[in-house]
Amino acid sequence: MITLIKEVGRGKRGARDLSYEEASHAAESILNGTATPVQIGAFLVAERIKMESPDELLAFIDSLRKHRITHPIEGSLDCAGPYDGRTRSFHSSLPTAFVLAACGLPTVLHASPSLPPKWGITLIDVLAALNIDAQQLPRTNWIKSAERSGVLFVPTEVWCPPLAVLRDIRQQLGLRTVYNTAEKLLRFGESPNMAVGVFHGTVFEKVTKLLMDLGVSKGIVSQGSEGSEDLPVDKRTRSYIIRDGSSELFIVDPDTYELMVENPVLDWTAHLQATIAMAVLENDAELPFLNAVLLNCAVRLWVCDRCSSIEEGVYMARHAITEGYALQKFREWKQAL
Protein backbone atom coordinates (compact mmCIF):
# COMPACT_ATOMS: atom_id res chain seq x y z
CA MET A 1 0.00 0.00 0.00
CA ILE A 2 2.86 2.38 0.78
CA THR A 3 4.21 2.00 -2.76
CA LEU A 4 0.82 2.85 -4.25
CA ILE A 5 0.48 5.90 -2.00
CA LYS A 6 3.84 7.12 -3.28
CA GLU A 7 2.69 6.76 -6.88
CA VAL A 8 -0.51 8.80 -6.45
CA GLY A 9 0.90 11.21 -3.88
CA ARG A 10 3.86 12.76 -5.74
CA GLY A 11 1.99 16.00 -6.49
CA LYS A 12 0.22 17.18 -9.63
CA ARG A 13 3.25 16.78 -11.87
CA GLY A 14 4.71 13.62 -10.40
CA ALA A 15 1.62 11.60 -9.57
CA ARG A 16 0.43 9.00 -12.02
CA ASP A 17 -2.79 7.09 -12.53
CA LEU A 18 -2.75 3.52 -11.27
CA SER A 19 -3.50 0.62 -13.56
CA TYR A 20 -6.72 -1.29 -12.95
CA GLU A 21 -4.70 -4.05 -11.23
CA GLU A 22 -2.85 -1.62 -8.96
CA ALA A 23 -6.07 0.20 -8.04
CA SER A 24 -7.74 -3.15 -7.33
CA HIS A 25 -4.92 -3.99 -4.94
CA ALA A 26 -5.37 -0.65 -3.16
CA ALA A 27 -9.15 -1.11 -2.98
CA GLU A 28 -8.86 -4.61 -1.55
CA SER A 29 -6.22 -3.50 0.96
CA ILE A 30 -8.66 -0.87 2.23
CA LEU A 31 -11.60 -3.27 2.45
CA ASN A 32 -9.78 -6.26 3.98
CA GLY A 33 -8.06 -4.25 6.72
CA THR A 34 -4.52 -4.63 5.40
CA ALA A 35 -4.18 -0.86 5.00
CA THR A 36 -4.03 1.17 8.21
CA PRO A 37 -6.41 4.10 8.82
CA VAL A 38 -3.53 6.52 8.20
CA GLN A 39 -2.69 4.84 4.90
CA ILE A 40 -6.34 4.85 3.85
CA GLY A 41 -6.66 8.55 4.60
CA ALA A 42 -3.42 9.37 2.79
CA PHE A 43 -4.43 7.38 -0.28
CA LEU A 44 -7.91 8.88 -0.50
CA VAL A 45 -6.62 12.45 -0.15
CA ALA A 46 -3.87 11.86 -2.74
CA GLU A 47 -6.43 10.43 -5.17
CA ARG A 48 -8.70 13.40 -4.57
CA ILE A 49 -5.88 15.82 -5.44
CA LYS A 50 -4.76 13.81 -8.47
CA MET A 51 -8.36 13.04 -9.59
CA GLU A 52 -9.37 9.44 -10.13
CA SER A 53 -8.97 7.86 -13.55
CA PRO A 54 -11.73 5.69 -15.10
CA ASP A 55 -9.68 2.53 -14.45
CA GLU A 56 -9.20 3.49 -10.80
CA LEU A 57 -12.90 4.19 -10.36
CA LEU A 58 -13.81 0.92 -12.04
CA ALA A 59 -11.46 -0.99 -9.73
CA PHE A 60 -13.01 0.54 -6.61
CA ILE A 61 -16.52 -0.14 -7.87
CA ASP A 62 -15.65 -3.76 -8.68
CA SER A 63 -14.09 -4.25 -5.23
CA LEU A 64 -17.29 -3.04 -3.53
CA ARG A 65 -19.49 -5.09 -5.85
CA LYS A 66 -17.89 -8.26 -4.43
CA HIS A 67 -19.35 -7.38 -1.03
CA ARG A 68 -22.82 -6.12 -1.99
CA ILE A 69 -26.17 -7.85 -1.76
CA THR A 70 -28.30 -7.67 -4.89
CA HIS A 71 -31.88 -8.20 -5.94
CA PRO A 72 -32.00 -8.15 -9.75
CA ILE A 73 -35.00 -6.39 -11.28
CA GLU A 74 -35.32 -6.95 -15.00
CA GLY A 75 -35.50 -3.81 -17.11
CA SER A 76 -35.20 -1.48 -14.13
CA LEU A 77 -33.78 2.03 -13.93
CA ASP A 78 -31.21 2.82 -11.23
CA CYS A 79 -31.32 6.44 -10.02
CA ALA A 80 -27.90 7.38 -8.63
CA GLY A 81 -27.81 10.63 -6.71
CA PRO A 82 -25.25 12.17 -4.35
CA TYR A 83 -24.80 10.45 -1.00
CA ASP A 84 -23.96 13.72 0.71
CA GLY A 85 -27.59 14.77 0.26
CA ARG A 86 -29.38 18.01 -0.61
CA THR A 87 -29.33 21.40 1.08
CA ARG A 88 -31.23 23.61 -1.37
CA SER A 89 -33.21 21.44 -3.80
CA PHE A 90 -36.10 18.99 -3.97
CA HIS A 91 -35.51 15.20 -3.91
CA SER A 92 -37.72 14.74 -6.96
CA SER A 93 -36.40 11.21 -7.61
CA LEU A 94 -38.47 9.89 -4.69
CA PRO A 95 -41.95 10.66 -6.08
CA THR A 96 -40.58 10.19 -9.60
CA ALA A 97 -39.81 6.54 -8.79
CA PHE A 98 -43.47 5.76 -8.09
CA VAL A 99 -44.66 7.62 -11.17
CA LEU A 100 -42.18 5.64 -13.27
CA ALA A 101 -43.37 2.39 -11.71
CA ALA A 102 -46.95 3.36 -12.53
CA CYS A 103 -45.80 3.90 -16.13
CA GLY A 104 -44.29 0.41 -16.26
CA LEU A 105 -40.62 1.24 -15.54
CA PRO A 106 -39.33 -0.45 -12.34
CA THR A 107 -37.00 1.85 -10.42
CA VAL A 108 -34.20 1.41 -7.88
CA LEU A 109 -33.30 4.07 -5.30
CA HIS A 110 -30.46 3.85 -2.79
CA ALA A 111 -28.93 6.04 -0.11
CA SER A 112 -27.07 6.18 3.19
CA PRO A 113 -27.13 8.57 6.13
CA SER A 114 -25.53 11.90 5.20
CA LEU A 115 -21.84 12.18 4.39
CA PRO A 116 -19.32 14.90 3.63
CA PRO A 117 -18.66 17.22 2.00
CA LYS A 118 -22.23 18.57 1.83
CA TRP A 119 -23.82 16.89 4.88
CA GLY A 120 -27.25 17.44 3.30
CA ILE A 121 -30.64 15.75 3.61
CA THR A 122 -30.59 12.24 2.15
CA LEU A 123 -33.37 9.86 1.17
CA ILE A 124 -32.76 8.04 4.47
CA ASP A 125 -33.83 11.25 6.25
CA VAL A 126 -36.85 11.74 3.99
CA LEU A 127 -38.03 8.17 4.57
CA ALA A 128 -37.63 8.68 8.33
CA ALA A 129 -39.96 11.68 8.00
CA LEU A 130 -42.44 9.25 6.40
CA ASN A 131 -42.06 6.96 9.46
CA ILE A 132 -39.86 4.47 7.65
CA ASP A 133 -36.66 3.43 9.45
CA ALA A 134 -34.69 2.38 6.39
CA GLN A 135 -31.59 1.26 8.32
CA GLN A 136 -33.49 -1.24 10.48
CA LEU A 137 -35.95 -2.90 8.12
CA PRO A 138 -35.06 -6.46 7.02
CA ARG A 139 -33.90 -6.94 3.46
CA THR A 140 -36.86 -9.25 2.80
CA ASN A 141 -39.23 -6.34 3.43
CA TRP A 142 -37.56 -4.17 0.78
CA ILE A 143 -37.68 -7.05 -1.69
CA LYS A 144 -41.36 -7.72 -0.97
CA SER A 145 -42.23 -4.06 -1.40
CA ALA A 146 -40.30 -3.95 -4.69
CA GLU A 147 -42.11 -7.00 -6.03
CA ARG A 148 -45.45 -5.47 -5.12
CA SER A 149 -44.83 -1.91 -6.33
CA GLY A 150 -41.96 -1.91 -8.83
CA VAL A 151 -39.81 0.34 -6.60
CA LEU A 152 -36.79 -1.04 -4.74
CA PHE A 153 -35.13 1.06 -2.07
CA VAL A 154 -31.70 -0.02 -0.83
CA PRO A 155 -30.03 1.27 2.36
CA THR A 156 -26.56 1.10 0.84
CA GLU A 157 -24.41 0.60 3.93
CA VAL A 158 -26.65 -2.31 5.00
CA TRP A 159 -26.49 -4.01 1.60
CA CYS A 160 -22.76 -3.23 1.21
CA PRO A 161 -21.30 -3.46 4.76
CA PRO A 162 -17.71 -2.33 3.93
CA LEU A 163 -19.06 1.15 3.26
CA ALA A 164 -20.39 1.28 6.82
CA VAL A 165 -16.93 0.38 8.11
CA LEU A 166 -15.37 3.21 6.08
CA ARG A 167 -17.88 5.82 7.29
CA ASP A 168 -15.77 7.02 10.24
CA ILE A 169 -12.69 7.68 8.10
CA ARG A 170 -14.76 9.46 5.45
CA GLN A 171 -16.40 11.63 8.10
CA GLN A 172 -13.04 12.56 9.59
CA LEU A 173 -11.61 13.47 6.17
CA GLY A 174 -14.63 15.64 5.43
CA LEU A 175 -14.06 15.73 1.67
CA ARG A 176 -15.19 13.99 -1.48
CA THR A 177 -13.34 10.72 -2.17
CA VAL A 178 -13.39 7.95 -4.74
CA TYR A 179 -16.17 6.32 -2.70
CA ASN A 180 -18.54 9.22 -3.39
CA THR A 181 -18.61 8.01 -6.99
CA ALA A 182 -18.19 4.28 -6.41
CA GLU A 183 -21.12 3.90 -4.01
CA LYS A 184 -23.50 5.46 -6.54
CA LEU A 185 -22.69 2.88 -9.21
CA LEU A 186 -23.07 -0.44 -7.38
CA ARG A 187 -26.38 -1.29 -9.14
CA PHE A 188 -28.06 -3.35 -6.41
CA GLY A 189 -30.87 -4.19 -8.82
CA GLU A 190 -28.46 -5.12 -11.65
CA SER A 191 -30.31 -2.44 -13.61
CA PRO A 192 -29.52 -2.17 -17.32
CA ASN A 193 -30.58 1.50 -17.22
CA MET A 194 -29.23 4.35 -15.09
CA ALA A 195 -29.84 8.03 -14.36
CA VAL A 196 -26.68 9.45 -12.79
CA GLY A 197 -25.81 12.90 -11.51
CA VAL A 198 -22.39 14.55 -11.57
CA PHE A 199 -21.30 17.63 -9.64
CA HIS A 200 -18.66 19.02 -11.98
CA GLY A 201 -18.93 19.28 -15.75
CA THR A 202 -15.30 18.16 -16.07
CA VAL A 203 -16.23 14.55 -15.23
CA PHE A 204 -19.09 14.11 -17.73
CA GLU A 205 -17.11 12.07 -20.23
CA LYS A 206 -15.39 10.07 -17.50
CA VAL A 207 -18.63 8.98 -15.83
CA THR A 208 -20.33 8.33 -19.17
CA LYS A 209 -17.51 6.01 -20.23
CA LEU A 210 -17.59 4.37 -16.82
CA LEU A 211 -21.28 3.53 -17.16
CA MET A 212 -20.69 1.92 -20.54
CA ASP A 213 -17.74 -0.05 -19.11
CA LEU A 214 -20.06 -1.28 -16.36
CA GLY A 215 -22.49 -2.62 -18.95
CA VAL A 216 -25.23 0.00 -18.70
CA SER A 217 -27.16 -0.21 -21.97
CA LYS A 218 -29.32 2.93 -21.60
CA GLY A 219 -28.73 5.90 -19.37
CA ILE A 220 -28.47 9.61 -18.81
CA VAL A 221 -25.63 11.47 -17.07
CA SER A 222 -26.59 14.99 -15.99
CA GLN A 223 -25.23 17.87 -13.99
CA GLY A 224 -28.51 18.10 -12.12
CA SER A 225 -29.58 19.90 -8.98
CA GLU A 226 -26.67 19.87 -6.49
CA GLY A 227 -24.88 17.26 -8.56
CA SER A 228 -27.88 14.95 -8.50
CA GLU A 229 -29.59 12.99 -11.25
CA ASP A 230 -32.63 15.28 -10.97
CA LEU A 231 -33.03 17.63 -13.92
CA PRO A 232 -34.03 21.17 -12.83
CA VAL A 233 -37.04 22.98 -14.28
CA ASP A 234 -35.63 26.51 -14.01
CA LYS A 235 -32.82 26.13 -16.54
CA ARG A 236 -31.40 24.02 -19.35
CA THR A 237 -29.24 21.06 -18.36
CA ARG A 238 -26.31 19.53 -20.21
CA SER A 239 -26.54 15.75 -20.33
CA TYR A 240 -25.13 12.72 -22.07
CA ILE A 241 -27.49 10.04 -23.35
CA ILE A 242 -26.18 6.46 -23.45
CA ARG A 243 -27.73 3.97 -25.83
CA ASP A 244 -26.26 0.53 -26.56
CA GLY A 245 -22.56 1.32 -26.38
CA SER A 246 -22.52 4.90 -27.63
CA SER A 247 -23.20 8.31 -26.11
CA GLU A 248 -24.23 11.73 -27.36
CA LEU A 249 -24.59 15.19 -25.87
CA PHE A 250 -28.19 16.22 -25.19
CA ILE A 251 -29.47 19.50 -23.74
CA VAL A 252 -32.64 19.14 -21.69
CA ASP A 253 -34.64 22.35 -21.96
CA PRO A 254 -37.78 22.37 -19.78
CA ASP A 255 -39.15 25.31 -21.76
CA THR A 256 -39.45 23.03 -24.81
CA TYR A 257 -42.01 20.93 -22.93
CA GLU A 258 -43.76 23.92 -21.28
CA LEU A 259 -42.37 22.91 -17.88
CA MET A 260 -40.01 25.83 -17.24
CA VAL A 261 -40.76 27.50 -13.91
CA GLU A 262 -38.81 29.36 -11.22
CA ASN A 263 -37.94 27.33 -8.13
CA PRO A 264 -38.87 28.85 -4.77
CA VAL A 265 -36.13 29.36 -2.18
CA LEU A 266 -37.05 27.19 0.79
CA ASP A 267 -35.52 26.26 4.13
CA TRP A 268 -35.37 22.55 3.38
CA THR A 269 -35.92 19.93 6.07
CA ALA A 270 -36.54 16.20 5.77
CA HIS A 271 -40.15 16.78 6.82
CA LEU A 272 -40.65 19.39 4.07
CA GLN A 273 -39.09 17.05 1.50
CA ALA A 274 -41.48 14.29 2.53
CA THR A 275 -44.50 16.60 2.57
CA ILE A 276 -43.84 17.87 -0.96
CA ALA A 277 -43.11 14.39 -2.29
CA MET A 278 -46.49 13.22 -1.01
CA ALA A 279 -48.19 16.33 -2.40
CA VAL A 280 -46.87 15.43 -5.86
CA LEU A 281 -48.21 11.89 -5.61
CA GLU A 282 -51.54 13.22 -4.33
CA ASN A 283 -51.72 15.63 -7.30
CA ASP A 284 -51.70 18.59 -4.93
CA ALA A 285 -48.18 20.00 -5.34
CA GLU A 286 -47.10 23.47 -6.37
CA LEU A 287 -46.07 23.79 -10.02
CA PRO A 288 -42.26 23.77 -9.56
CA PHE A 289 -42.35 20.40 -7.82
CA LEU A 290 -44.98 18.83 -10.06
CA ASN A 291 -43.09 19.98 -13.14
CA ALA A 292 -39.82 18.61 -11.76
CA VAL A 293 -41.36 15.15 -11.45
CA LEU A 294 -43.03 15.37 -14.86
CA LEU A 295 -39.76 16.38 -16.56
CA ASN A 296 -37.62 13.74 -14.86
CA CYS A 297 -40.20 11.01 -15.48
CA ALA A 298 -40.55 11.97 -19.13
CA VAL A 299 -36.83 12.05 -19.86
CA ARG A 300 -36.19 8.76 -18.07
CA LEU A 301 -39.09 7.02 -19.83
CA TRP A 302 -37.74 8.27 -23.15
CA VAL A 303 -34.14 7.26 -22.40
CA CYS A 304 -35.34 3.76 -21.47
CA ASP A 305 -37.45 3.47 -24.65
CA ARG A 306 -40.75 3.37 -22.75
CA CYS A 307 -42.10 6.18 -24.94
CA SER A 308 -41.29 7.59 -28.36
CA SER A 309 -40.66 11.17 -27.22
CA ILE A 310 -40.21 13.29 -24.12
CA GLU A 311 -43.55 14.95 -24.89
CA GLU A 312 -45.25 11.56 -24.74
CA GLY A 313 -43.42 10.85 -21.50
CA VAL A 314 -44.82 14.05 -19.97
CA TYR A 315 -48.32 12.92 -20.91
CA MET A 316 -47.76 9.45 -19.42
CA ALA A 317 -46.39 10.84 -16.17
CA ARG A 318 -49.18 13.41 -15.79
CA HIS A 319 -51.80 10.70 -16.41
CA ALA A 320 -50.21 8.44 -13.75
CA ILE A 321 -50.42 11.26 -11.21
CA THR A 322 -53.86 12.64 -12.00
CA GLU A 323 -55.46 9.19 -12.12
CA GLY A 324 -53.91 8.17 -8.79
CA TYR A 325 -51.84 5.31 -10.17
CA ALA A 326 -48.55 6.69 -8.80
CA LEU A 327 -50.05 7.22 -5.34
CA GLN A 328 -51.36 3.67 -5.39
CA LYS A 329 -47.84 2.40 -6.17
CA PHE A 330 -46.51 4.30 -3.15
CA ARG A 331 -49.23 2.87 -0.91
CA GLU A 332 -48.49 -0.66 -2.11
CA TRP A 333 -44.78 -0.08 -1.51
CA LYS A 334 -45.23 1.28 2.01
CA GLN A 335 -47.82 -1.30 3.05
CA ALA A 336 -45.42 -4.10 2.08
CA LEU A 337 -42.77 -2.73 4.43
GUPA-478438 format. One record per atom (N, C-alpha, C): x, y, z. Coordinates in steps of 0.02 Angstrom, whole numbers, plus 50000, padded with zeros to 5 digits. Layout:
XYZ...
END
This chain:
500424994050000500005000050000500435006350000500995006150036501435011950039501685013749970501865008749930502115010049862501585013449820500965011249826500415014249787500275021449810500335022749875500245029549900500775034149871501385031649865501925035649836501775037449763501485032649727501345033849656500815039249645500295039149687499745044049677499855050449717500355050449761500455056149806501065060349791501325060049730501935063849713501785071049692501175073249698501005080049675500715079949605500465085649583500115085949518500555083949460501195085549463501635083949406501915076949411502035074649472502365068149480501895062249488501285063549510500815058049522500585054949456500465048449459500225045049399499595041049416499195039749365498615035549373498835028349383498495024749426498635017649436498295013549382498585007849367498255003149322497655000149359497214996849321496644993549352496874988649406497404984849391497654979749438497924983049501498304988449493498574991949552498024994949594497524998049561496975001049598496554995649633496494989849602496134984349634496484982149697497154981949694497544980049753497434985149809497434991549792497314996749842496614996149872496124995049828495434994549851495344988549898495634982949880495574976949923495944977849988496514981249987496894982550048496484986750097496104991450069495674995750111495104991650141494794987350100494204983650123494374977850168494954974650158495114968750199495504970350262495644976850274495974978850336496724978650333497014976950276497744976850270498034983950276497694988750246497914995750250497704998650317498145002650347497985005850410497545012050398497205014450450496795020550441497195026450413497825027250436498245032650410498385031750336498535025650316498665024250245498035025350203497465023250229496835024250192496715031750182496785035650235496675042750230497155046050181497795044050184498295046950139498145045250067497945039050055497795036949986497185040749959496655041149999496045044449975496165051949962496555055250004496695062249993497125063149930497635058849922498065059349863497665058249799497215053449800496785052249742496335058149727496095061249780495655067049772496035072849738496655073749757497065079149728497235077549655497425071249643497625069149576497025068649529496445066849556495825065249520495855058049493495335054349510495315047249493495235046149419495595041249393495525039349322494935034449315494675033449255494135028449245494335021549269494955019349256495165012749278495175012249354495395017549387495405017449460494695017149488494255021149460493555021049482493245014149471493375011249414493105004649398493354999449448493984999849466494274995049513493944995649582493825001749604493505002749669492775000549668492435001749613491744999349606491724991749608492164988549569492174981249566492344978249634492784981449672492954978849738492354979049785491964984349782491364984849823490824980049800490774979049735490254974549708490334967449733490944965549751491054958749778490724957949846490594963449880490324963149949489604965349954489274966849898488594969449900488094963749896487494965149920486914960749912486504963549854486244959249813485854961649755485164958549754484724961849720484064959049703483914961349632484094957249582484004959249512483274960649495483164966249460482504968049436482564969349361482274965049323482344965249250482074971849222482474974949179482254980949144482204987249187482484987049247482404992649294482874998449278482715004149308483115010249304483405011649372484065012349377484395014149439484505021749440484255025049492484345032249499484895033649550485455036249527486055036949569486195044249584485985046349643486105053249665486665053749715486825059849736487385060949783487225058449853487705054949883487605052249950487725057450005487955063349985488025068650036487395072950039486865071050004486205073950013486085080549978485545083749999485315090149970485265095350025485425101450007485335107050054484875112450027484785112649960484385118149932483945115949873483815109549866483395107249810482955101349830482465100149789481955094949801482205088149779482095083049821482255076049804481705073349757481695075749696481145073749652481175066349632481755063149639481805056049620481365051549662481195053749724480765049449766480065048849737479695054249728479035053349696479085051049624479625053149589479715050949520479735043349514480045040049563480095032749560479415029449557478935031949594478265028849596477865030649533477995036449505477675038149441477955033649386478615032649386478915028249336478655021149343478585018749404478315011949414477605011449388477215016749399476525016849373476505016949297477045019449267477105019549193477445013249166477575008449209477855002049187478615001649188478965006449219479695006249223479905005149296480104999049315480344997749383480955002149399480995004449461481505009349479481845007349544482505008549547482905007049606483185013649634483065014749698483355020449735483815017749789484315021549808484775019349860485095025349893485255024649957485535030249995485825027750060486205032150093486465030950160486335037150202486455036750267486445042950307486955047850278486855054250292487235059550260487995058850270488355061350220489085060950219489375067650197490025068550208490345074550181490435073950106490545079550071490675086150100490055090350114489465088450088488895092850092488495092050156488475085950183488095084550244487355086650236487065085150178486385087250165485865082050186485245083350167484685078850180484705073150130484695066950152484705061250107484025057850107483955053050062483325049350058483185045450123483715043550159483625040250223483245044950270483425051350270483085056250312482365057350291482255057650225481575058750199481125052850217481395046750210480985040950228480835040850303481315043050344481185043450416480615048250431480575053750392480025058450400479355055350379479385050050340478785046250320478675040250365479025040250423478975034850473479225028150448479755028450408480075022350382480805022450405480985017650448481675017150472482065012650425482355015750374482665011950320483255007750343483605009950394484205006350416484034999950454483434999450480483254993850524482814988550491482484990350437482024985550406482404979650376482154973550382482474967750351482484968350275482984965250246483054965350173482444962250139482154957150170481574953850140480984958650132480934963450177480384968350172480474972750110481094974950098481224979150039481084975349975481274968949975481164964849915480414963749904480044962449958479324961449952478984967849926479194973549952478884979749930479054981249857479654979349836479854980349766479444975849719479334969649740478954965049698478224967249693477974970549745477274972749744477184979249706477684983749710477584990449683478004992149622478564988749613479024990549558479544995549579479594997149644480105001749670480504998249724481164997749713481614994849763482015000449795481995000849861482445005349897482975001249932483595003549928484154999949959484515004550007484555002850072484995006450118485705003950106486095007850072486725005550042487205002450092487305005550149487795003050197487574996550230486924994950225486674988550250486794983050198486684984850135486754979950080487484979550056487904984150077488624983950061489004985850124489084981250171489354982750238490044986150240490504984850192491154988350197491084995950196490574998550164490475005850163490305008450232489955004450272489815006450341490455006750382490905002050370491545001950406491965008150389491925010350326492315016050304492015022850324491415022850350491065029150365491475033650411491765030950463492115035150512492705038750480493095035250439493665038450405493415043850357492885042450320492625047350272492365053550309492055052550366491805058250405492385062450431492915059150453493485062850480493855066750424493875063850365494195067350309493785073450288493135072650286492685078250271492695080650200492955076650154492975078750084492735073050038492625074849976492405070049926492985065149911492825058649908493335053649892493085049249835493495044449816493305039749763492665036049780492515035349845491925031649865491285035649852491325042249847490735046149830490465044449762490915042449717490695040149651490555032649651490975028749682490905021449680490255019049710490045021949766489445019549800488815020849758488835025849715488255027349673488155022249618488675018549600488665014449540488685006949554488445004949612488464997849631487904993749600487364996949580486814993549543486554987449581486244988749637485974983349679485424979449644485084982549597484564979049559484814976349493485484976549481485774974449417485414977849359485244984149369484844987849320485234988949255484914987749198485244989249134485214996649116484815000449153484715007549139484905011649200485195017649189485395021849245485265029149231485085032849283485085040249282485585042349336486105045749315486665047249360486795054849360486925057549419487105064549425487845065449436488115070949409488815072749422488825079949447489315081549488489355088149518489725093149473490275090749443490675095149401490625093049328490575097949284490545096449212491165093149185491725093749220492355090849197492355083249197491895080149233491895072749238491345069549196490995073349155490465070649113490695064649073491215065649033491455060448989491705054449028492035055849084492315050349125491755045849152491235048949180490695044949209490295041449154490195044749097489835041749041490195035449017490855035949009491255030148988491215024649041491235026649104491215021849159490555017949158490005021249145489365017649142489365012549086489635014449029489665009648973490125003848989490685005149024491134999749044490794995049094490334997749133489974993649182489404989649151489274990749087488754986949052488074990149052488034996549068487395000049065487205001048992486614998648972486424999048901486075005548884485695008348932485345014648920485415018948983485555025348973485635029549031485695036849014485675040949066485775048149060486225050549116486725054349098487185057349146487075064949143486895067949200486715075049200487045078649257487165085049247487395089349300486765092549330486395088449368485745090549394485805094649457485245095449491485215099549551485695096949604486165101149625486675099449676487055093049658487195092249594487565086349572487155080049571486495080749574486065074849575485865072749505485485067349501485215065049437484575068649419484325072949463483685076449451483775082649408483455082549350483485088249304483085094049332483365100049333482995105849358482495108449306481995112149331481485114949286481575122449276482085125349306482185132549299482755134449252483055129349220483595130749173483715124649129484095125649076484305120149033484855116149067484895109649050485385105349082485765101349029486415101649033486845097748989486855090449013486755085948967486735078848984487065074748928487235068548946487445063648896486945057848898486715055948839486265050248832486665044248809486575038648845486915032348827486395027648798486575024948740486145019848709486575014648675486565008648704486875002748672487585003948648488005006248695488725006648681488965013248652488525018048643488745024548618488415030048660488685036048656488405041648694488385047848651487935052348668487895058648632487665064148680487895070248667487705076048707486975077748693486615079348747485905081148741485755086648791485465092048768485275097548813484525096848830484375096148894483685095748915483435102748931482955105048893482685111848902481955111248924481805112648987481115111849011480625116448975480875121948948480425126548912480135123348849480515118748819480275115248759479635111348773479565108948835479005104648854478505108548897478565115248898478125119648936478135118049011478735116349036478815114649106479285119449143479545124349107480005129149138479635133349190479925133649251479625137549305480175139149356480105144849388480595146849439480505142749502481065140449531481035136649593481015141349653480575140049702480565144249762481175142849806481395147749843481945146849891481625144749957481785138749979481485135950040482015133950090481815133850153482245131350206482105123850213482485119850175482325112750169482445108950234481975104650250482045099750303481815093050275481965087650311481735081050288480975080750288480665083950337479925083950341479635087550281479935093250261479675096950204479775093050139480345089650133480465085350075479915079950070479775076850126479265071550127478575074250111478415080050139477755083050128477645084750055478155087550023478085089449952478075083249907478465078249924478445071949885477755068949886477435068849945476755066149949476255070649913476365077149916475915081649880475925080349805476515078849778476565077249707476155070949692476255065749732475905059449719475145060249728474945064949772474235066149784473945071249735474355073349686474145078249635473935084849667474315086849718474155093049754474775097249766475275096549723475915100049733475925106549694476345111249718476455117449682476815115849616476735120249567476965118949499477705117249494478165120649530478875118949522479025111649538478685108949588478835102049609478475096949565477855098549545477515094149497477895093949431478095099749407478455099949343479125096249346479455096649404480095093049412479995085549404479465082949433479325075849427479115074049356478705078249326478495076849257479085076749209479545081649217480125081949172480575075949182480735074349245481195068749257480895062049237480245061249249479905055149226479935054549150479765060049117479725059849044480395058249012480925061449036481585060249007481805053149020481695050649080481915043849096481505038649058480865039749049480455035149008480715035048937480885040848911481135041348842481815038048835482265039348882482935036348880482875028748880482415026148920482335018848927481865015848874481705019748823481285017348767480595015148790480315018348841479635016948862479125021648830479385026548792478955030948753479365033448693479025036048644479365038048582479645045048584479435049048633479675055948639479605058348710479955063648727479895066448794479205069348804478915072248751478225074848756477735069348775477815063448745477385057848763477495055748835478135055948856478295054348925477965059048975477935065448959477595070249002476855068449009476545066648953475845064648954475745058448998476185053448990476125047249029476195048649104476685052749121476805054249192476225058149222475975063149185475415067049210474795062649221474675058149174474105053549180474175049049241474785046549255474895042249312474775045849378474905052349379474795056349440474065058149447473765060849394473075063249400472575057549411472725051649385472275045949394472405042049458472915044049496473045040949561473465034549557473715032849498474085026649492474765026949529475085032749526475725033549560475635033149636475125036449661474985036149733474835029049755474475025349714474325018349730474965014249734475445015549689476085012049692476445013449757476435019849779476745021549842476415017949900475755017849900475395014449954475545006949956475585003849898475754996749895476454995649921476915000049902477614999649925477665000250000477335005250028477395006450101477045001050141476464998750117476094993550153476494987050157476894985750105477294979550104477884979750152478064985750174478614986350222478424984350292
END
